[in-house]
Amino acid sequence: MVHISHEPHRGSHREPHREPEARRWQDWANMALGIALAGSPWLLGYRGLEEATMNAVIIGLLVFALSALALTLLDRWEAYINAVLGLWAGLSPWLLGFTGYDMALLAHLGIGGSVVLIAVLEIWQASRNT
């Protein structure tokens, strides 16, 4: 009896590690959070705070770029870096000294915390699948 397989032939070269499709929502969510953080100085009216604005734009764009890259590479390292970036965003109001500005504080805490939660969930789900 002949067995027909729909899997591609796995020759001498190794296929890259692919994560399950269920993980992709985390990357899309972090992309949206990255854009939200980058735009938050204008959306929430704290663009006059130079340190907070630069921090939000840089961290937001990095989260967006890493998450977009993860959609094509489907690798776990992105989640670890996003967790660190989210942690930085959450702590930066104290580290950079803008805790007295409610909108900047809330944007960094809320979005940074959300990025961390999604990254931890992504790491946890990946560990369960291996």
Backbone as numpy.savetxt, mean C-alpha at the origin, in Angstrom:
# Nx Ny Nz CAx CAy CAz Cx Cy Cz
-4.51 -44.71 -21.13 -5.35 -43.53 -21.13 -4.46 -42.28 -21.13
-4.81 -41.32 -21.94 -4.05 -40.08 -22.06 -4.67 -39.02 -21.17
-3.81 -38.35 -20.43 -4.26 -37.26 -19.55 -3.94 -35.93 -20.23
-4.94 -35.11 -20.41 -4.76 -33.80 -21.02 -4.77 -32.76 -19.91
-3.72 -31.96 -19.87 -3.60 -30.93 -18.83 -3.72 -29.56 -19.47
-4.40 -28.66 -18.79 -4.52 -27.29 -19.28 -3.45 -26.38 -18.70
-2.56 -26.93 -17.91 -1.48 -26.12 -17.35 -0.36 -26.01 -18.37
0.31 -24.85 -18.39 1.42 -24.71 -19.31 2.56 -25.64 -18.91
3.31 -26.06 -19.92 4.46 -26.93 -19.67 5.47 -26.20 -18.81
5.89 -26.85 -17.75 6.89 -26.25 -16.85 8.23 -26.89 -17.16
8.97 -26.20 -17.97 10.27 -26.70 -18.37 11.34 -26.34 -17.36
12.53 -26.06 -17.85 13.65 -25.80 -16.96 13.58 -24.42 -16.32
12.86 -23.48 -16.92 12.77 -22.15 -16.28 11.65 -22.16 -15.26
11.86 -21.41 -14.20 10.88 -21.36 -13.12 9.86 -20.27 -13.36
8.61 -20.60 -13.10 7.53 -19.62 -13.19 7.63 -18.69 -11.98
7.35 -17.40 -12.14 7.34 -16.51 -10.98 6.21 -16.89 -10.03
6.45 -16.63 -8.74 5.43 -16.92 -7.73 4.24 -15.99 -7.92
3.07 -16.55 -8.05 1.85 -15.75 -8.24 0.95 -15.91 -7.02
0.47 -14.80 -6.52 -0.45 -14.81 -5.40 -1.87 -15.02 -5.92
-2.77 -15.45 -5.06 -4.16 -15.64 -5.49 -4.81 -14.33 -5.92
-5.78 -14.45 -6.80 -6.51 -13.28 -7.29 -7.21 -12.53 -6.17
-7.59 -13.21 -5.11 -8.31 -12.58 -4.01 -7.49 -11.47 -3.35
-6.20 -11.51 -3.51 -5.33 -10.52 -2.90 -5.35 -9.18 -3.63
-5.77 -9.15 -4.84 -5.69 -7.93 -5.65 -6.49 -6.77 -5.09
-7.57 -7.01 -4.38 -8.37 -5.91 -3.85 -7.54 -5.06 -2.90
-6.60 -5.69 -2.17 -5.76 -4.93 -1.25 -4.87 -3.94 -2.01
-4.36 -4.38 -3.14 -3.51 -3.49 -3.94 -4.32 -2.31 -4.48
-5.54 -2.58 -4.97 -6.39 -1.50 -5.46 -6.77 -0.55 -4.33
-7.08 -1.11 -3.16 -7.44 -0.27 -2.01 -6.28 0.61 -1.59
-5.08 0.05 -1.55 -3.92 0.86 -1.17 -3.57 1.89 -2.24
-3.84 1.58 -3.50 -3.65 2.59 -4.54 -4.58 3.77 -4.29
-5.84 3.49 -3.97 -6.80 4.57 -3.68 -6.39 5.34 -2.44
-5.93 4.65 -1.41 -5.48 5.33 -0.20 -4.25 6.20 -0.46
-3.35 5.72 -1.31 -2.17 6.51 -1.67 -2.56 7.81 -2.36
-3.50 7.73 -3.30 -3.98 8.93 -3.99 -4.69 9.85 -2.99
-5.48 9.26 -2.09 -6.18 10.08 -1.09 -5.19 10.81 -0.19
-4.14 10.13 0.24 -3.14 10.78 1.09 -2.41 11.87 0.32
-2.02 11.58 -0.92 -1.31 12.57 -1.73 -2.17 13.80 -1.99
-3.46 13.61 -2.15 -4.36 14.74 -2.42 -4.94 15.39 -1.18
-4.71 14.80 -0.03 -5.34 15.30 1.20 -4.98 16.74 1.57
-3.78 17.24 1.28 -3.52 18.65 1.62 -4.48 19.61 0.90
-4.84 19.29 -0.33 -5.75 20.14 -1.09 -7.21 19.84 -0.74
-7.51 18.57 -0.56 -8.88 18.17 -0.23 -9.29 18.62 1.17
-8.35 18.60 2.11 -8.67 18.91 3.50 -8.15 20.28 3.94
-7.50 21.00 3.03 -7.13 22.38 3.28 -5.94 22.62 4.19
-4.95 21.73 4.14 -3.75 22.00 4.93 -2.49 22.14 4.08
-2.69 22.53 2.83 -1.54 22.64 1.92 -0.56 23.73 2.32
-0.95 24.63 3.24 -0.03 25.65 3.72 1.01 25.11 4.69
0.80 23.90 5.19 1.77 23.25 6.09 2.77 22.47 5.23
3.93 23.06 5.02 4.88 22.50 4.07 5.31 21.08 4.42
5.68 20.83 5.68 6.14 19.49 6.07 5.03 18.45 5.89
3.83 18.79 6.34 2.71 17.86 6.24 2.35 17.60 4.78
2.37 18.65 3.96 2.03 18.50 2.54 3.05 17.64 1.82
4.33 17.93 2.00 5.38 17.14 1.34 5.33 15.69 1.79
5.13 15.48 3.08 5.05 14.13 3.62 3.87 13.38 3.00
2.70 14.01 2.96 1.51 13.36 2.41 1.69 13.02 0.94
2.25 13.94 0.18 2.43 13.71 -1.26 3.44 12.60 -1.51
4.58 12.64 -0.84 5.63 11.64 -1.07 5.16 10.25 -0.62
4.65 10.16 0.60 4.22 8.86 1.10 3.03 8.34 0.28
2.09 9.21 -0.04 0.93 8.80 -0.84 1.33 8.27 -2.20
2.24 8.96 -2.87 2.67 8.50 -4.19 3.47 7.20 -4.12
4.26 7.03 -3.06 4.99 5.78 -2.89 4.04 4.61 -2.65
3.04 4.81 -1.81 2.04 3.75 -1.57 1.33 3.41 -2.87
0.93 4.43 -3.60 0.25 4.21 -4.89 1.15 3.42 -5.85
2.40 3.87 -6.02 3.31 3.24 -6.97 3.62 1.80 -6.60
3.88 1.55 -5.33 4.17 0.18 -4.90 2.98 -0.74 -5.10
1.80 -0.24 -4.81 0.60 -1.06 -4.97 0.31 -1.32 -6.44
0.53 -0.32 -7.28 0.35 -0.51 -8.72 1.37 -1.52 -9.25
2.60 -1.43 -8.78 3.63 -2.37 -9.19 3.28 -3.78 -8.73
2.72 -3.89 -7.54 2.35 -5.21 -7.01 1.27 -5.87 -7.86
0.43 -5.08 -8.53 -0.58 -5.67 -9.39 0.04 -6.42 -10.57
1.19 -5.96 -11.02 1.85 -6.63 -12.14 2.83 -7.69 -11.68
3.53 -7.43 -10.59 4.53 -8.39 -10.12 3.94 -9.45 -9.20
2.86 -9.11 -8.52 2.22 -10.02 -7.58 3.24 -10.62 -6.62
3.97 -9.77 -5.93 4.96 -10.24 -4.98 4.65 -9.67 -3.60
5.08 -10.38 -2.57 4.72 -10.00 -1.21 5.53 -8.86 -0.63
6.71 -8.58 -1.12 7.56 -7.55 -0.52 6.87 -6.20 -0.47
5.98 -5.93 -1.40 5.28 -4.65 -1.45 4.46 -4.41 -0.19
3.84 -5.46 0.33 3.01 -5.32 1.53 3.84 -4.91 2.73
5.04 -5.45 2.85 5.92 -5.08 3.97 6.33 -3.61 3.87
6.67 -3.16 2.67 7.06 -1.76 2.50 5.87 -0.84 2.74
4.69 -1.21 2.24 3.50 -0.40 2.49 3.18 -0.33 3.98
3.40 -1.42 4.72 3.18 -1.39 6.17 4.09 -0.37 6.83
5.34 -0.32 6.41 6.29 0.65 6.97 5.89 2.08 6.57
5.48 2.27 5.32 5.05 3.60 4.87 3.80 4.05 5.62
2.85 3.14 5.82 1.65 3.48 6.58 1.97 3.82 8.02
2.90 3.07 8.61 3.34 3.35 9.98 3.99 4.73 10.05
4.85 5.03 9.07 5.47 6.36 9.03 4.41 7.45 8.91
3.44 7.25 8.02 2.38 8.25 7.85 1.64 8.47 9.17
1.35 7.41 9.89 0.64 7.52 11.15 1.44 8.20 12.25
2.74 8.00 12.25 3.60 8.60 13.28 4.14 9.97 12.90
4.11 10.29 11.62 4.73 11.53 11.15 4.17 12.82 11.76
2.89 12.89 12.13 2.46 14.14 12.77 3.28 14.47 14.04
3.67 13.45 14.77 4.50 13.68 15.96 5.96 13.84 15.60
6.42 13.06 14.63 7.83 13.12 14.25 8.17 14.41 13.49
7.21 14.93 12.74 7.45 16.17 11.98 6.82 17.39 12.62
6.08 17.21 13.69 5.57 18.33 14.47 4.34 19.04 13.94
3.38 18.31 13.39 2.15 18.99 12.96 0.90 18.39 13.62
1.04 17.97 14.87 -0.11 17.41 15.60 -1.15 18.47 15.95
-0.79 19.72 15.92 -1.73 20.79 16.24 -2.70 21.12 15.13
-2.57 20.49 13.99 -3.42 20.76 12.83 -4.30 19.54 12.58
-5.56 19.67 13.00 -6.47 18.52 13.02 -6.60 17.79 11.69
-6.78 18.51 10.59 -7.00 17.84 9.30 -5.76 17.07 8.86
-4.59 17.65 9.03 -3.35 16.97 8.66 -3.15 15.74 9.56
-3.40 15.91 10.84 -3.27 14.80 11.79 -4.22 13.67 11.44
-5.49 14.00 11.22 -6.48 12.97 10.92 -6.20 12.26 9.59
-5.78 13.01 8.59 -5.47 12.39 7.28 -4.33 11.40 7.42
-3.26 11.81 8.09 -2.11 10.93 8.24 -2.42 9.72 9.12
-3.13 9.95 10.22 -3.49 8.83 11.10 -4.46 7.87 10.44
-5.52 8.41 9.86 -6.55 7.57 9.26 -6.07 6.80 8.05
-5.45 7.49 7.13 -5.00 6.83 5.91 -3.81 5.94 6.20
-2.86 6.44 7.00 -1.70 5.61 7.36 -2.12 4.33 8.08
-3.05 4.47 9.02 -3.55 3.29 9.72 -4.25 2.31 8.80
-5.01 2.82 7.85 -5.69 1.96 6.88 -4.70 1.21 6.00
-3.65 1.90 5.57 -2.61 1.25 4.76 -1.95 0.13 5.56
-1.66 0.39 6.83 -1.05 -0.65 7.67 -1.98 -1.85 7.82
-3.25 -1.59 8.11 -4.20 -2.69 8.28 -4.32 -3.54 7.02
-4.41 -2.91 5.87 -4.52 -3.65 4.61 -3.23 -4.44 4.35
-2.08 -3.83 4.62 -0.81 -4.53 4.40 -0.68 -5.74 5.33
-1.07 -5.58 6.59 -1.01 -6.70 7.53 -1.96 -7.81 7.09
-3.14 -7.46 6.64 -4.09 -8.46 6.13 -3.50 -9.18 4.93
-2.87 -8.43 4.05 -2.26 -9.02 2.85 -1.14 -9.99 3.24
-0.31 -9.60 4.19 0.78 -10.46 4.65 0.21 -11.72 5.31
-0.81 -11.54 6.13 -1.43 -12.68 6.81 -2.05 -13.64 5.81
-2.78 -13.11 4.82 -3.39 -13.97 3.82 -2.33 -14.72 3.01
-1.26 -14.04 2.67 -0.18 -14.69 1.90 0.47 -15.79 2.72
0.63 -15.60 4.02 1.25 -16.62 4.86 0.36 -17.86 4.99
-0.93 -17.65 4.91 -1.88 -18.78 4.99 -1.89 -19.59 3.69
-1.53 -18.94 2.59 -1.55 -19.60 1.28 -0.26 -20.32 0.94
0.74 -20.19 1.80 2.02 -20.87 1.50 2.22 -22.08 2.34
